[in-house]
């Protein structure tokens, strides 16, 4: 099984003919910082977005790296060699991983790091798989954040604070938890599922107003549809008659029916 052509399934159509855009927010944990020094992936976490909504579908896998883990890395993610002793090798899980991400646009914070490690793992398997960034579009949220907030800290914790995303459970880095947090940050940073809460306007010491951006709940009830009654429809027709009389008989609202 191999990655398909770039973006083949990132936008497709459901049975009603509506466009469906699938994105995968991805994060990894590794044995160390430098892929050039032979460091390996030990955890992959992914969450799925369809049309900018979290679906609840996830991919999460711990991986036995067949090498030691740097102490500095353990202090970051807390994963030890003993924790991974009974976990599968990357070659044993690659098909499931490829099936989950195939065709989707990947959303990654500091993408060169994760893509570099994924491609190194894939290269070890020979010619059965293509490089991830050759077949999937990749959105780097670190690049986005630096463009939106130049000269500021743009790591994931800083973005959580800036966009009011709860990261209180992030005592240690974890691939799945970080992917879930990054999904919230990405949606807030790109304007999706957010709202300006004007009641939450705070006064800063300099007297300027700062507005907090909060995500809208995804389980809100649908807005009711209120149809015009007979009197309102009759009044509407009278208004259209008046418009027709003053415009030579052409009324857009009637012509488009």
N, C-alpha and C positions, 0 to 999 in steps of 0.2 A: 504493500500500500504506500502511496506517495502523495505528497502535496499536489494539488491540481494546478490549473492555470491561475494567474493573479486575479483575485476578486471575482471568481466565477460565481460564488454563492453569497457574496457580501450584500448584493442587492438582487432579490428575486421577487416573485409575485405569488400571492396566495390565491386560493380558489375564487376570491371575489375580484381579482385583478388589481389588488392594492400592493404597492411596493413595500417590501419588507427588508429592512436594513439590519444586518446582524453584526454585532461587535463583541469582541472578547477582551475583557480587561485582564491582564496577565502579570504575574510577578513570580520571581524565583528566589530561592536561597541557595547558597553555594558553599563550597569548602574553603574558599578564599576569594580574594579580590581579582586576581590576575588569571585570566583564561590561558594566557601565554605560558604560564608556569604549570600548566596541567591541572588546574583546579576544576572541579566538577560540580554539576547541579545535584542538590540533595532534596529539593522540594520545588514543586510547581503548583501554583494556585491560579485558577481562572474562574471568572464569573461572566455570565452572558447578558448582553443587552440586546433587545430587539426593538427597533424603532425608539431607541433611547429610554427604554424601560427595563428594569431588572426583571428577569424571568424566574429567578430562583434556580436555574440550571447552573451547575458548577462542575469543575474538574479539579480534583485535589489529589496529589500523589507525593509520598515520600520516596526517595530513591537511594539505594546503596551505592556510594560513589567509588568503591574499590580503592580508596586512598584515605589518608588521614585528613582531619579537619583542623585548620589553623585555630589556635586558641582565640585570636582576635575575632574570628568569625563566630565562634561559639558564644562569645560575650555579646554578640549582636543578636543572634537568633536562638541561642540556647539549645541547639540540636547537636547531640554528641554522636560519636561513632557507635556507641552501644545502642542508642535509639534506632539506628538504621541497620543493625545487624541482620534483621529478618526481613528487610524491605527488598523489593525487586530491583533489578538493574534497569537502566534507561532503555536498553534494548528490549526488555520485556513489557514495557508500558508505552513505547513510542506509538504503536498503532492506535491505542485508545486516545492518546494525546492528539495525534494528527486528525483523527476522526472528529474530535471535539472542536478543534480550531479551524478545520479546513474551510477555506473560502471566506472566512470572516475577516474584518478589519481588526487588527490587534491594537489595543491601547495599553501603553507601557510607560512608566515613569523612568526616565534615563534609559531609553530603549537600547542603545548600543551595548550596554552591559548585559542585559538579558538575552538579546538576540545573539550576541557573541558567544555566550555559553550554550545556547540552544543549537546554534550552527556547529559548534565544536562537537557536541554530542552526536549530532546527525552525521557529521563527517566521519566519525569513528565507525559508523555502520556501513560505509561504502557508498555505492551509487544508487541505492534503493530509494533515497529520499533527497529532496531538493532543499536548499537553504531557505529558511523561513522567510526572510525579507525579499527573496526573489519571487515568491508566489503569493504573498499576502501584503496588503497595504499595512503600514505601521504608523500609528499616531504617537508621537513622543510628547507626553504631557509636560515634561520638564522644559522642552523647547517652547511649548505654548506658554507656560508660566513665565519664562524669562522674557518672552515678547510682551506679555501683558503687564509684568511687574519688574521692569528692568532695575537692576541695582539692589534688589531685595532678596531675602532668603526664599528659596523656592523648593526646598525639600518637602517631603510629604507632610511632616508634622507642621511646618510653617503654613502650608496650603490649607490644612485642616483648620488651623486657627483663623486664617484669613477668610475662609468660606463657611465658618461655623459648622464644620463637620465633626461629629463626635469620634475621637480616637482614644478615649479613656482606657480602652482595653489593650492598647498597644504598648505594653511594658517591654516586650521583646518583638523583634521583627518576625513575621510569619507570612509565607507566600499567600495563603488564602485570605487571611485577615487584611493584609495590605492591598490585595486585589479588590476586596469589598470596599475598603476605605477609598481607594483610588477611583472606583466607580462613582462614589458619591461626589468626590472632588471634581472629577471630569464633568459630570452633569451640572454641577454648580458653576464651574469655570466657563462652560460653554453655553450657559443660559438656560439649560433644560431643567424642568421640574423645580424651579425656584420662584420666589416672589419677594418683592420689596415689602417688608412689614413696616409701614409708616408709623405705627404705634410704638415701634421699638427704637425710634430715633433717639440717639443719645447726644448730649452736649459734651464736646471735648473741652479741655481747659482753654483752648483758644477761641471757643465760642462757635466752632464749626459743627455742623450736623453730620453725623456718620450713620449710615443706614446698614443694618445687618441684613444679609440675604439668607433666608431660611428655605429649606426644601419644602415643597408642598407634599402633603401626604398622598401616597399612591392609592389609598383606599377610600378617597372621598367619593360620596355618592354623585351620580351623574346629575348635571343641571336639568331642571324640568323644562319641557317644551310647552310654552303657552301659546295656543293658536288664537287668531283673531276671531271674534264672534261676528254674527251676521251684521250688526250695526256698524262695526268697525270696517268690515269688508265693503259695505255700501258706501261709507264715507270715503274709503280709499278709491272706489270707482268714480265718485264725484270729483275727487282731486285729479284723477287721471284724465277725466273729460276736460277739466279746465286746462291742464297742461297740453292736451291735444289741440284745443282751440287756439292756444297761443303759439303753437309750434308747427302749425301746418298739418296737423293730423298724425304725426309720428310720435309715439310714446315708447321709449325703450323698455319699460317694464311690461308693456303689453306685447311688444314685438318679440320679446325673449321667452314668452310662455310656450 
